[in-house]
Each structure stands twice: as C-alpha cells, then as structure tokens.
Amino acid sequence: MKIAIAPDSFKESLSAVDAAEAIRQGVLDACCNAETVIAPMADGGEGTVEAVVAAAGGRYQREEVHDPLGRTVTARFGMLDDSAQTAVIEMAAASGLELLDKDERNPMVTSTRGTGALIRSALNAGARRIIIGVGGSATVDGGIGMAAELGVKFYDKNDNIIENPKGADLEHIGKVDTAGLNEMAGKAEFIVACDVQNPLLGKDGAAKVYGPQKGAGPLMVEKLEKGLENLSRIIQENLDIAVADMPGAGAAGGLGAGLAAFLGAKIESGIRTVIEVVDLQSKLKGCDLVITGEGKADYQSAFGKTPAGVGELAKKLNIPAILLAGKLGEGYKELYRHGIVASFAIMDGPMGLEDAIKDTHRLLRQTTESMMKTFALKNA
C-alpha cells in the first residue's frame, strides 16, 4: 500500500512538515509495511517556504532586513534545486503581523520594506523566478515600501521624494518613477501565491477587510482606503496599469497590487502554485490514498485552501483523499465537491483549545492510525 501525505500546517501547533511526520507515524502504526510519500503543503501563508523546500528540495538563505516598523530582523527564504532558479519568499517573514506586539499594530506606520529586501537578496542569490507567499501581513501600504526598497521612487504632490514610504504616505503620493527599479528585478518572473481574490478597493478590499486585522480603527480604515484609491489612480496614470479591481490585488494589504504594478507579478492561487512547484501530481502517481489536513476545516476551506487543492488533484488521478482536521466547522462538507471523500476531527474527547494545540501531534498520529486500520480493512 502506498500512501501520500500532503497536509498544511496546523496553525499555532504543527508546521506542515511536522504534521506530515505525525501522520506518517500513524500510517506506520496501522500498516507497518506501507510506503509513504511525504509532501508538506501550503497555500501561500505562513509555512510556505518550509513546506516547499521540504517537498521540492532546496536550501534556506537568511538575510537581515527591516521588520514592519523598521527594526532589524533576520528572515529566511528558500532557494530550490530546480532548473528555473526558483526562490520562495514569505512576506510575513519580514513584514508579518507576528513580528509585532499587539500594541504595535498600526498599518499607518508599518511598511513592506523588508519584503523588498528579501526579494533583492533572492535576486542577488541568482533567482530568476520568485514565488511570494502573501499571508499574514502587518501592512496596508499597497506594496510601496517593497517597491521603494527595489529602487522605485515615490514623490508627493509637491514633487518631494517620499523616503521609506508606509501606509500613511499613500494619500500623499503624486507621482511614481520606476526608472531606478533593480535591473535584475526587471528580468525576473514573479508569482504571487495567494489564497484570496479580494480586490484592492471597496468593501472587499485591502483596507476595509484586512485593515482591522492589522490594528486599524474605523477612521484609519477610511484614510487607508483613500490612500489606496490615490495609489491606484497614480499607477493608472503613470504606469497605465489598472489594479483597483484586479483579483487578489488586495492581498497582504495591497501588496498584491504593488507586486503586479511594479514587478509585473502574476497573482495566482497559492495552493495551485505550490502543487505545481513541488510536482505533487508526480508524487501521487501509483498511490492508493492521499491524506491531507489543516487546523480547522470549514466552508472557507473549499476556496483556494490546501485540502481543496489536494483533493481536486487526487480526484483527477482517481485516488481517494481523506482530510484530518483539528476541528470540523460549519460548511466543511463543501470539500466533498473537491475530491475529499471523508473527514475526521482529531480530538478524542472534550478539551480546551490550548490543550488541543499542545497535543496535536499525538491526536493526529492516533486518528491516522484508527483511520488507516479502517481503510486497510476495507481494502483487504
């Protein structure tokens, strides 16, 4: 029996790599002679770099960059062992919400500057294709901090250059000049790995949907919305690129729009991008079963999340796919339309969230063992 193991991370508990190992142990507990194929997955959020490097092969590189508030932080990215000279970056490593204390969260003063430095470091390392996961941001700056770090210049309405631009500067931009853009950036391919389709502006846009998550109150949200409207207009006037309604442009506080406008990035489904990069289809060939997983499965899981992407590929290959989750929330059965044939919550009794998080490895291994014994019996 050959089993493919392709989970996402279990947030705040296990990385995708660690979750895959727990599932592997559970498989072998039930079927000691089973062959396992390990392929940790991600959809563009935190853990994407680790999952892709583990599944595709590669190495980590570390760089000192600026965090969202301009402090020095060490961040890493992945360089893959492929002919395309691919780098994988998580914007959250440099510009993420988890780098800030709760009382520091303020998207008017945070910037994606550090993400731009990671991109430059990857280019200097020889990357010619750069995949950027955009989950977990602390910013709503439309990507101007990132772009400025790579040589794009922003001027205010009095023609003064804006140094180290951030969220509060969006409404003051009067002109953008891309002539100084990093030369290597102009020759590279950029892919935004994204699990949302939000536009830059409006009720579903970067400021109104994601601003409050990053510390913005109602008045701040309105100022950021006006700032992003101004940035969108300036990009249209100066670069002839329409980003306002572009699907995914609102991701990471508008970083999706900035990457598309200033680096020519393509915004693509995060899970589909990861599936392609790690060549999951080849890994699944000849498998009898696929096991995927995530911390909480609900109606959102069917929209660009790892279980849906893995399930769809398994269905295409006529392989049953089973989901293991910390919790099965409302609407999780929508995943059955995407190739998942059965779902299991891993908690084995009443317990608090904190205890469940601490015990996820055991619970995941135990549930896998029970599930595999049933599967093996059915297929005996």
C-alpha positions as CSV (number, residue, x, y, z in Angstrom):
1,M,0.0,0.0,0.0
2,K,1.3,3.4,-1.0
3,I,0.1,6.5,0.9
4,A,0.7,10.1,0.0
5,I,0.8,12.5,2.9
6,A,0.2,16.2,2.0
7,P,-1.1,18.3,4.9
8,D,-1.0,22.0,5.5
9,S,0.2,23.3,8.9
10,F,-2.0,23.1,12.0
11,K,-1.8,26.8,13.0
12,E,-0.1,27.5,16.3
13,S,0.7,23.9,16.8
14,L,2.5,21.9,14.0
15,S,4.2,23.0,10.8
16,A,3.2,21.2,7.6
17,V,6.5,19.2,7.9
18,D,5.7,18.2,11.5
19,A,2.1,17.4,10.7
20,A,3.2,15.2,7.8
21,E,5.6,13.3,10.2
22,A,2.8,12.7,12.7
23,I,0.5,11.4,10.0
24,R,3.4,9.2,8.7
25,Q,3.9,7.7,12.1
26,G,0.1,7.0,12.4
27,V,0.1,5.3,9.0
28,L,3.0,3.0,10.0
29,D,1.4,2.3,13.4
30,A,-1.5,0.8,11.5
31,C,0.3,-0.6,8.4
32,C,3.9,-1.2,9.1
33,N,4.7,-2.2,5.6
34,A,3.0,0.8,3.9
35,E,5.1,3.0,1.6
36,T,4.7,6.7,2.4
37,V,5.3,9.7,0.1
38,I,5.7,12.9,2.1
39,A,4.7,16.2,0.5
40,P,4.1,19.0,3.1
41,M,1.8,21.7,1.5
42,A,0.9,25.3,1.9
43,D,-1.4,27.9,0.2
44,G,0.8,31.0,0.3
45,G,0.6,31.8,4.0
46,E,3.0,31.2,6.8
47,G,4.9,27.9,6.4
48,T,5.0,28.1,2.6
49,V,8.8,28.3,2.5
50,E,9.4,25.4,4.8
51,A,6.7,23.2,3.1
52,V,8.1,23.9,-0.4
53,V,11.7,23.4,0.5
54,A,10.9,20.1,2.2
55,A,8.7,18.8,-0.6
56,A,10.7,20.1,-3.6
57,G,14.3,20.1,-2.2
58,G,16.4,23.2,-1.7
59,R,18.2,25.3,0.9
60,Y,17.5,28.2,3.2
61,Q,19.2,31.5,3.0
62,R,19.0,34.2,5.7
63,E,19.1,37.9,5.4
64,E,19.0,40.8,7.9
65,V,16.1,43.0,6.8
66,H,13.7,45.6,8.3
67,D,10.6,44.5,10.1
68,P,7.3,46.3,9.6
69,L,8.4,49.1,11.9
70,G,12.0,49.4,10.6
71,R,13.8,47.3,13.2
72,T,16.4,44.8,12.1
73,V,15.2,41.2,12.0
74,T,16.7,38.0,10.4
75,A,14.4,36.5,7.9
76,R,14.8,33.5,5.6
77,F,13.7,32.4,2.1
78,G,14.2,29.2,0.1
79,M,16.2,28.6,-3.0
80,L,15.0,25.4,-4.8
81,D,17.1,22.8,-6.5
82,D,15.4,23.3,-9.9
83,S,16.4,24.5,-13.4
84,A,14.2,27.6,-13.1
85,Q,16.4,29.1,-10.4
86,T,13.3,29.5,-8.2
87,A,13.2,31.3,-4.8
88,V,10.3,31.1,-2.4
89,I,9.6,34.0,-0.1
90,E,7.1,34.6,2.7
91,M,6.3,38.3,3.1
92,A,5.4,37.5,6.7
93,A,9.0,36.6,7.4
94,A,9.9,40.3,7.1
95,S,6.6,42.2,7.1
96,G,4.3,39.9,9.2
97,L,1.9,40.6,11.9
98,E,3.5,38.1,14.2
99,L,6.7,40.3,14.3
100,L,4.7,42.9,16.3
101,D,3.3,43.1,19.7
102,K,-0.5,43.8,19.8
103,D,0.0,47.4,20.9
104,E,2.4,48.0,18.0
105,R,-0.1,47.1,15.3
106,N,-0.8,50.2,13.2
107,P,-1.0,50.0,9.4
108,M,-0.4,53.7,9.0
109,V,3.2,53.3,10.2
110,T,4.0,49.8,9.0
111,S,5.8,49.0,5.7
112,T,6.7,46.2,3.4
113,R,10.2,47.5,3.1
114,G,11.7,44.2,4.5
115,T,9.9,42.2,1.8
116,G,11.6,44.2,-0.8
117,A,15.0,43.5,0.8
118,L,14.2,39.7,0.8
119,I,13.3,40.0,-2.9
120,R,16.6,41.8,-3.6
121,S,18.5,39.1,-1.7
122,A,16.9,36.4,-3.7
123,L,17.8,38.1,-6.9
124,N,21.4,38.5,-5.7
125,A,21.4,34.8,-5.0
126,G,20.6,34.0,-8.6
127,A,16.8,33.6,-8.5
128,R,15.1,34.2,-11.8
129,R,11.7,33.1,-10.7
130,I,10.4,34.3,-7.3
131,I,7.3,33.0,-5.7
132,I,6.0,35.3,-2.9
133,G,3.5,34.0,-0.3
134,V,1.5,36.9,0.9
135,G,-0.3,35.6,4.0
136,G,0.0,37.1,7.5
137,S,1.0,40.7,6.7
138,A,1.1,43.6,9.2
139,T,0.8,46.2,6.5
140,V,-1.7,48.2,4.3
141,D,0.8,50.1,2.2
142,G,-0.1,48.8,-1.3
143,G,3.4,47.5,-1.7
144,I,5.1,50.9,-1.8
145,G,7.6,50.0,0.9
146,M,8.6,46.9,-1.1
147,A,8.9,48.8,-4.3
148,A,10.9,51.7,-2.8
149,E,13.4,49.1,-1.4
150,L,13.9,47.9,-5.0
151,G,14.5,51.3,-6.4
152,V,11.1,52.7,-7.3
153,K,10.7,56.4,-6.3
154,F,7.6,57.9,-4.9
155,Y,7.1,61.7,-4.9
156,D,4.5,63.7,-3.0
157,K,2.3,66.3,-4.7
158,N,4.9,69.0,-4.2
159,D,7.4,66.8,-6.1
160,N,9.4,65.9,-3.0
161,I,10.6,62.3,-2.7
162,I,9.0,60.2,0.0
163,E,11.6,58.3,2.0
164,N,10.7,54.9,3.4
165,P,7.0,55.1,2.3
166,K,4.4,53.5,4.5
167,G,0.6,53.4,4.9
168,A,0.2,57.0,6.0
169,D,2.0,58.1,2.8
170,L,-0.4,56.6,0.4
171,E,-2.7,59.6,0.1
172,H,0.2,62.0,-0.4
173,I,1.7,60.2,-3.5
174,G,1.6,62.5,-6.5
175,K,4.0,60.6,-8.9
176,V,5.8,57.3,-9.2
177,D,9.1,56.7,-11.1
178,T,10.2,53.2,-11.9
179,A,13.3,54.1,-13.8
180,G,15.6,53.1,-10.9
181,L,14.0,49.7,-10.4
182,N,16.6,47.0,-9.6
183,E,17.8,45.8,-13.0
184,M,17.6,42.1,-12.1
185,A,14.0,42.6,-10.9
186,G,13.1,43.7,-14.4
187,K,14.4,40.4,-15.8
188,A,12.8,38.0,-13.3
189,E,9.4,36.3,-13.2
190,F,7.3,37.0,-10.1
191,I,4.4,34.9,-8.9
192,V,2.1,36.0,-6.0
193,A,0.9,32.8,-4.2
194,C,-2.4,33.9,-2.8
195,D,-5.4,32.3,-1.2
196,V,-7.8,35.2,-1.6
197,Q,-9.3,37.0,-4.5
198,N,-10.0,40.4,-2.8
199,P,-9.6,43.5,-5.0
200,L,-7.6,46.5,-3.8
201,L,-10.5,48.8,-3.2
202,G,-14.1,48.8,-1.9
203,K,-16.0,46.8,0.7
204,D,-14.0,43.6,0.0
205,G,-10.7,45.5,-0.5
206,A,-7.4,45.7,1.4
207,A,-8.3,48.4,3.9
208,K,-11.9,47.5,4.8
209,V,-11.4,43.8,5.1
210,Y,-7.8,43.5,6.3
211,G,-7.1,46.8,7.9
212,P,-8.9,46.0,11.2
213,Q,-6.9,42.7,11.5
214,K,-3.8,44.8,11.4
215,G,-4.8,47.3,14.1
216,A,-6.8,49.9,12.1
217,G,-9.9,51.5,13.6
218,P,-12.8,52.9,11.5
219,L,-11.1,56.3,10.9
220,M,-7.8,54.7,10.0
221,V,-9.6,52.3,7.6
222,E,-11.1,55.3,5.7
223,K,-7.8,57.1,5.4
224,L,-6.1,53.9,4.2
225,E,-8.9,53.4,1.7
226,K,-8.5,56.9,0.3
227,G,-4.7,56.3,0.2
228,L,-5.1,53.1,-1.8
229,E,-7.5,54.9,-4.1
230,N,-4.9,57.5,-4.7
231,L,-2.2,54.9,-5.3
232,S,-4.4,53.1,-7.8
233,R,-5.0,56.3,-9.7
234,I,-1.3,57.2,-9.8
235,I,-0.4,53.7,-11.0
236,Q,-3.0,54.0,-13.7
237,E,-1.8,57.5,-14.8
238,N,2.0,56.8,-14.6
239,L,2.2,53.1,-15.5
240,D,-1.0,52.5,-17.4
241,I,-1.8,49.5,-15.2
242,A,-5.3,49.0,-13.7
243,V,-5.0,47.4,-10.2
244,A,-8.2,48.6,-8.4
245,D,-10.4,45.6,-9.3
246,M,-7.7,43.1,-10.0
247,P,-8.5,39.8,-8.3
248,G,-6.0,39.3,-5.4
249,A,-4.7,42.8,-5.6
250,G,-5.9,43.4,-2.0
251,A,-3.9,40.6,-0.6
252,A,-1.5,41.5,2.2
253,G,-2.8,45.0,2.5
254,G,-2.4,45.7,-1.2
255,L,1.0,44.1,-1.7
256,G,-0.6,42.0,-4.4
257,A,-1.3,45.2,-6.3
258,G,2.2,46.6,-5.7
259,L,3.8,43.4,-6.9
260,A,1.7,43.3,-10.0
261,A,2.2,47.0,-10.8
262,F,5.9,47.4,-10.1
263,L,7.3,43.9,-10.7
264,G,4.8,42.6,-13.3
265,A,3.9,39.7,-11.0
266,K,1.1,37.3,-11.8
267,I,-1.4,36.7,-9.0
268,E,-2.2,33.0,-8.8
269,S,-3.8,30.5,-6.5
270,G,-1.4,29.7,-3.7
271,I,-2.2,26.0,-3.4
272,R,-2.1,25.5,-7.2
273,T,1.3,27.3,-7.3
274,V,2.7,25.1,-4.5
275,I,1.2,21.9,-6.1
276,E,3.0,22.8,-9.4
277,V,6.3,23.7,-7.8
278,V,6.6,20.6,-5.7
279,D,5.3,18.5,-8.6
280,L,2.6,16.9,-6.4
281,Q,1.0,15.1,-9.4
282,S,4.1,13.0,-10.0
283,K,4.3,12.2,-6.3
284,L,0.7,11.0,-6.2
285,K,1.1,8.6,-9.1
286,G,0.7,5.0,-8.0
287,C,-0.7,6.0,-4.6
288,D,-3.7,4.2,-3.1
289,L,-4.7,7.0,-0.8
290,V,-3.9,10.7,-0.1
291,I,-4.1,12.1,3.4
292,T,-4.3,15.9,3.8
293,G,-5.0,18.1,6.7
294,E,-5.3,21.5,8.3
295,G,-6.1,23.0,11.7
296,K,-9.7,24.0,11.1
297,A,-11.8,22.9,8.1
298,D,-15.0,24.9,7.3
299,Y,-16.7,26.5,4.3
300,Q,-13.6,28.6,3.6
301,S,-11.5,25.5,3.1
302,A,-13.2,25.0,-0.3
303,F,-12.0,28.3,-1.6
304,G,-8.3,28.0,-2.5
305,K,-7.1,26.3,0.6
306,T,-4.8,23.2,0.8
307,P,-7.5,20.5,1.3
308,A,-9.4,21.6,-1.7
309,G,-6.4,21.8,-3.9
310,V,-5.0,18.4,-2.9
311,G,-8.5,16.9,-3.1
312,E,-9.1,18.2,-6.6
313,L,-5.7,16.7,-7.8
314,A,-6.4,13.4,-6.1
315,K,-9.9,13.2,-7.8
316,K,-8.3,13.9,-11.1
317,L,-6.0,11.0,-10.6
318,N,-8.8,8.8,-9.3
319,I,-7.3,8.5,-5.8
320,P,-9.4,8.8,-2.6
321,A,-8.4,11.7,-0.4
322,I,-9.1,11.9,3.3
323,L,-8.9,15.0,5.5
324,L,-7.7,15.2,9.1
325,A,-8.5,18.4,10.9
326,G,-8.2,19.8,14.4
327,K,-11.8,20.9,14.1
328,L,-14.6,20.4,11.5
329,G,-16.5,23.7,11.3
330,E,-19.6,24.8,9.5
331,G,-19.6,24.0,5.8
332,Y,-16.7,21.6,5.8
333,K,-18.7,19.2,3.7
334,E,-18.2,21.6,0.7
335,L,-14.8,19.9,0.4
336,Y,-16.6,16.8,-0.8
337,R,-17.2,18.6,-4.0
338,H,-13.4,19.0,-4.3
339,G,-12.3,15.3,-4.1
340,I,-12.3,14.8,-0.3
341,V,-14.1,11.5,0.4
342,A,-14.1,11.6,4.2
343,S,-13.1,14.0,7.0
344,F,-12.1,13.3,10.6
345,A,-11.7,15.7,13.6
346,I,-8.7,14.5,15.6
347,M,-9.8,15.5,19.2
348,D,-10.6,12.3,21.2
349,G,-12.7,14.0,23.9
350,P,-13.7,17.3,25.5
351,M,-10.6,19.6,25.8
352,G,-9.7,23.2,25.6
353,L,-8.1,24.8,22.6
354,E,-4.8,25.3,24.5
355,D,-4.6,21.6,25.4
356,A,-5.6,20.5,21.9
357,I,-2.8,22.7,20.4
358,K,-0.2,21.2,22.8
359,D,-1.4,17.6,22.0
360,T,-1.8,17.9,18.2
361,H,1.0,15.5,17.3
362,R,-0.4,12.7,19.4
363,L,-4.0,13.3,18.3
364,L,-3.0,13.5,14.7
365,R,-1.0,10.3,14.9
366,Q,-3.7,8.5,16.8
367,T,-6.5,9.5,14.5
368,T,-4.4,8.5,11.5
369,E,-3.8,5.0,12.9
370,S,-7.5,4.5,13.5
371,M,-8.5,5.8,10.1
372,M,-5.8,3.6,8.4
373,K,-6.9,0.5,10.1
374,T,-10.4,1.1,8.8
375,F,-9.1,1.8,5.3
376,A,-6.8,-1.3,5.3
377,L,-9.7,-3.5,6.4
378,K,-12.0,-2.1,3.7
379,N,-9.3,-2.7,1.1
380,A,-8.1,-6.1,2.3
